Amino acid sequence: MRIAKHFRKDQETLQRFLDVFGGGSAMLGGGNKNVQPGFFIHGSTFIHEYVDASFFRKEELLIKVLEDAGFPVNSGVIGNMKDEHAKCKQAAELLSKAASDWQGGDSGARIEVGWAASEYTSTLRQNLDRLKNLVFPLLDQNISPEDEPTILEGLNQIVLENSKEIDAGKYIKLLETLEEELSDWK
């Protein structure tokens, strides 16, 4: 199915982000004194601009396709994905605020950053697993080959809208910056 292929690059980018961001969260939780709030502020930028503005929008299109195929809206796969999106957004908001507070001198916010980063990464990992192991197979089983081009067109429209606003290379550079900073803490 071409829909799953369309998500492959996003999944690889997100996995890379989760690896580095989860590593930073683990070091923070382990009490590494070298961990800095700027790492999490940069991570929040990635989350807001890449995950929320692009990836989750694409997933919302797939949720709509599943709804149209007759899946229950508030339970099962759709309900779980909506819950994961909401949980990620809550954790991201707390993360952003706490990282800014920490950078502003509130040392107690460091604990909130650790919790929010951990919550975010574990929830997004669940979401990616659900997408790969449940959503794509369900789409394969429930949409016709004739419907696939329409779905792909909708996904491409989201990419096009985002490409006008953002430079895709920006996120790879941001990931490289996070990876470099993480390696400095070791």
MARMI-682927 format. One record per residue (C-alpha): x, y, z; residue number from 1. Coordinates in pm, 1 decimal, decimal comma. Layout:
<pt <X; Y; Z>; NUM>
...
This chain:
<pt <0,0; 0,0; 0,0>; 1>
<pt <134,5; 339,2; -97,0>; 2>
<pt <-14,2; 507,0; 208,4>; 3>
<pt <224,8; 322,1; 440,5>; 4>
<pt <513,1; 413,0; 209,3>; 5>
<pt <409,9; 777,8; 231,0>; 6>
<pt <462,5; 765,5; 608,6>; 7>
<pt <797,6; 584,7; 602,4>; 8>
<pt <1016,9; 896,0; 603,5>; 9>
<pt <810,6; 1052,8; 882,4>; 10>
<pt <836,3; 733,7; 1085,7>; 11>
<pt <1214,5; 723,4; 1041,9>; 12>
<pt <1248,2; 1090,8; 1137,9>; 13>
<pt <1023,7; 1046,0; 1440,6>; 14>
<pt <1210,3; 734,4; 1550,7>; 15>
<pt <1535,1; 927,8; 1532,0>; 16>
<pt <1378,9; 1208,2; 1736,8>; 17>
<pt <1243,8; 965,6; 1995,1>; 18>
<pt <1582,9; 800,1; 2029,9>; 19>
<pt <1766,3; 1126,5; 2093,7>; 20>
<pt <1491,3; 1290,9; 2297,0>; 21>
<pt <1437,4; 977,9; 2503,1>; 22>
<pt <1813,0; 965,7; 2563,8>; 23>
<pt <1806,4; 1322,5; 2691,1>; 24>
<pt <1508,8; 1241,8; 2911,8>; 25>
<pt <1686,9; 937,6; 3054,9>; 26>
<pt <1997,4; 1142,6; 3132,4>; 27>
<pt <1783,4; 1406,8; 3297,4>; 28>
<pt <1605,1; 1141,7; 3502,3>; 29>
<pt <1939,9; 987,3; 3593,0>; 30>
<pt <2049,6; 1313,7; 3750,4>; 31>
<pt <2311,0; 1410,0; 3489,8>; 32>
<pt <2401,2; 1767,5; 3584,1>; 33>
<pt <2517,0; 1848,4; 3229,3>; 34>
<pt <2161,4; 1829,7; 3093,4>; 35>
<pt <2040,8; 2174,8; 2989,0>; 36>
<pt <1688,6; 2309,7; 2935,7>; 37>
<pt <1773,8; 2434,6; 2585,6>; 38>
<pt <1777,0; 2072,8; 2465,3>; 39>
<pt <1413,2; 2036,3; 2566,1>; 40>
<pt <1319,5; 2375,5; 2424,9>; 41>
<pt <1462,0; 2266,5; 2088,2>; 42>
<pt <1276,0; 1938,9; 2126,5>; 43>
<pt <954,9; 2131,9; 2189,7>; 44>
<pt <1012,0; 2322,9; 1867,6>; 45>
<pt <1045,4; 1993,7; 1678,6>; 46>
<pt <729,0; 1862,4; 1842,7>; 47>
<pt <523,4; 2172,8; 1770,1>; 48>
<pt <640,3; 2234,1; 1414,1>; 49>
<pt <699,1; 1882,1; 1283,4>; 50>
<pt <484,9; 1640,8; 1484,7>; 51>
<pt <180,2; 1859,1; 1551,4>; 52>
<pt <178,9; 2065,4; 1232,7>; 53>
<pt <253,6; 1785,5; 990,7>; 54>
<pt <257,5; 1429,5; 1120,6>; 55>
<pt <-52,7; 1445,4; 1339,8>; 56>
<pt <-240,8; 1623,6; 1061,3>; 57>
<pt <-160,5; 1330,9; 832,3>; 58>
<pt <-276,7; 1085,3; 1096,6>; 59>
<pt <-599,4; 1283,7; 1137,5>; 60>
<pt <-666,1; 1227,3; 768,5>; 61>
<pt <-623,0; 851,7; 822,6>; 62>
<pt <-853,8; 868,6; 1124,5>; 63>
<pt <-1117,0; 1031,8; 902,0>; 64>
<pt <-1073,9; 753,6; 644,8>; 65>
<pt <-1127,5; 491,9; 917,3>; 66>
<pt <-1433,0; 681,1; 1042,9>; 67>
<pt <-1573,1; 682,7; 689,6>; 68>
<pt <-1508,8; 307,0; 672,9>; 69>
<pt <-1738,2; 262,4; 973,5>; 70>
<pt <-1499,1; 230,7; 1266,3>; 71>
<pt <-1629,1; 366,1; 1599,0>; 72>
<pt <-1526,3; 726,4; 1656,6>; 73>
<pt <-1469,4; 723,7; 2033,8>; 74>
<pt <-1333,5; 376,0; 2096,1>; 75>
<pt <-1106,2; 119,0; 1939,0>; 76>
<pt <-828,0; 228,7; 1709,4>; 77>
<pt <-972,0; 575,6; 1643,8>; 78>
<pt <-1040,2; 647,0; 2009,2>; 79>
<pt <-693,1; 529,8; 2104,0>; 80>
<pt <-526,6; 746,2; 1841,5>; 81>
<pt <-727,2; 1050,8; 1945,1>; 82>
<pt <-633,3; 984,0; 2308,2>; 83>
<pt <-265,1; 953,6; 2211,5>; 84>
<pt <-277,8; 1281,8; 2020,9>; 85>
<pt <-438,2; 1457,2; 2319,2>; 86>
<pt <-191,8; 1303,1; 2564,1>; 87>
<pt <103,4; 1404,2; 2343,9>; 88>
<pt <-26,3; 1759,7; 2312,9>; 89>
<pt <-74,7; 1790,5; 2689,9>; 90>
<pt <272,9; 1655,5; 2761,5>; 91>
<pt <422,7; 1884,4; 2494,6>; 92>
<pt <255,5; 2191,3; 2645,8>; 93>
<pt <382,5; 2104,2; 2992,3>; 94>
<pt <727,5; 2028,3; 2850,9>; 95>
<pt <750,6; 2361,7; 2672,2>; 96>
<pt <637,7; 2561,1; 2974,5>; 97>
<pt <853,5; 2370,8; 3222,6>; 98>
<pt <1164,6; 2391,0; 3001,0>; 99>
<pt <1117,0; 2768,3; 2971,2>; 100>
<pt <1067,5; 2796,0; 3346,9>; 101>
<pt <1378,9; 2586,8; 3407,5>; 102>
<pt <1579,5; 2800,4; 3167,1>; 103>
<pt <1448,2; 3106,3; 3353,9>; 104>
<pt <1595,0; 2976,6; 3679,2>; 105>
<pt <1320,7; 2760,0; 3829,6>; 106>
<pt <1522,4; 2450,5; 3923,0>; 107>
<pt <1204,9; 2270,3; 4032,9>; 108>
<pt <1078,5; 2275,0; 3675,4>; 109>
<pt <1356,8; 2029,6; 3586,7>; 110>
<pt <1148,9; 1746,3; 3736,2>; 111>
<pt <843,3; 1848,6; 3532,3>; 112>
<pt <1055,4; 1853,1; 3215,9>; 113>
<pt <1171,0; 1498,3; 3286,6>; 114>
<pt <818,6; 1373,2; 3346,3>; 115>
<pt <672,3; 1549,7; 3041,5>; 116>
<pt <952,5; 1433,3; 2810,0>; 117>
<pt <913,0; 1074,5; 2928,5>; 118>
<pt <534,4; 1088,5; 2893,5>; 119>
<pt <561,4; 1237,1; 2546,7>; 120>
<pt <815,2; 987,1; 2413,4>; 121>
<pt <635,0; 680,5; 2548,2>; 122>
<pt <299,5; 796,9; 2409,9>; 123>
<pt <439,7; 882,2; 2067,9>; 124>
<pt <612,8; 541,8; 2053,3>; 125>
<pt <275,2; 375,4; 2122,4>; 126>
<pt <120,5; 586,8; 1849,6>; 127>
<pt <383,8; 486,6; 1594,4>; 128>
<pt <340,8; 119,0; 1684,6>; 129>
<pt <-36,5; 148,6; 1647,1>; 130>
<pt <2,7; 317,0; 1309,8>; 131>
<pt <235,3; 47,6; 1179,6>; 132>
<pt <71,2; -260,2; 1329,5>; 133>
<pt <-296,7; -169,2; 1324,8>; 134>
<pt <-387,2; 137,3; 1118,2>; 135>
<pt <-202,8; 47,3; 798,6>; 136>
<pt <-337,4; -312,2; 796,9>; 137>
<pt <-689,9; -182,7; 862,8>; 138>
<pt <-659,4; 62,0; 576,5>; 139>
<pt <-536,2; -218,2; 351,0>; 140>
<pt <-843,7; -421,4; 440,2>; 141>
<pt <-1101,2; -144,6; 429,6>; 142>
<pt <-1026,4; 93,8; 145,8>; 143>
<pt <-1051,6; 17,9; -218,7>; 144>
<pt <-763,5; 68,2; -460,9>; 145>
<pt <-976,2; 338,5; -623,0>; 146>
<pt <-987,5; 537,3; -295,1>; 147>
<pt <-614,4; 526,6; -235,5>; 148>
<pt <-523,6; 808,3; -481,5>; 149>
<pt <-770,3; 1042,0; -308,1>; 150>
<pt <-612,5; 968,0; 30,1>; 151>
<pt <-262,8; 1015,3; -110,8>; 152>
<pt <-372,9; 1345,8; -261,9>; 153>
<pt <-492,2; 1460,1; 81,4>; 154>
<pt <-159,9; 1357,6; 239,4>; 155>
<pt <33,1; 1536,4; -33,6>; 156>
<pt <-179,0; 1848,6; 21,6>; 157>
<pt <-73,0; 1853,6; 387,7>; 158>
<pt <291,5; 1820,5; 283,3>; 159>
<pt <249,0; 2098,9; 27,9>; 160>
<pt <86,2; 2333,2; 278,3>; 161>
<pt <364,7; 2268,5; 528,7>; 162>
<pt <643,7; 2304,5; 273,8>; 163>
<pt <533,6; 2661,3; 208,4>; 164>
<pt <580,4; 2740,5; 576,6>; 165>
<pt <879,6; 2528,4; 674,3>; 166>
<pt <1206,1; 2394,0; 543,1>; 167>
<pt <1216,5; 2014,5; 584,0>; 168>
<pt <1595,3; 2029,5; 620,3>; 169>
<pt <1544,3; 2242,1; 928,6>; 170>
<pt <1423,5; 1938,8; 1124,9>; 171>
<pt <1713,4; 1719,7; 1020,9>; 172>
<pt <1948,7; 1996,8; 1134,2>; 173>
<pt <1755,4; 2027,1; 1458,5>; 174>
<pt <1787,5; 1651,6; 1513,3>; 175>
<pt <2161,0; 1673,3; 1446,9>; 176>
<pt <2188,5; 1954,9; 1701,9>; 177>
<pt <2001,7; 1748,0; 1961,1>; 178>
<pt <2219,7; 1444,1; 1888,7>; 179>
<pt <2536,2; 1650,9; 1922,3>; 180>
<pt <2421,7; 1806,4; 2248,5>; 181>
<pt <2326,1; 1465,0; 2386,1>; 182>
<pt <2667,7; 1322,4; 2298,7>; 183>
<pt <2832,7; 1613,8; 2483,3>; 184>
<pt <2658,0; 1508,6; 2805,1>; 185>
<pt <2802,7; 1158,6; 2807,1>; 186>
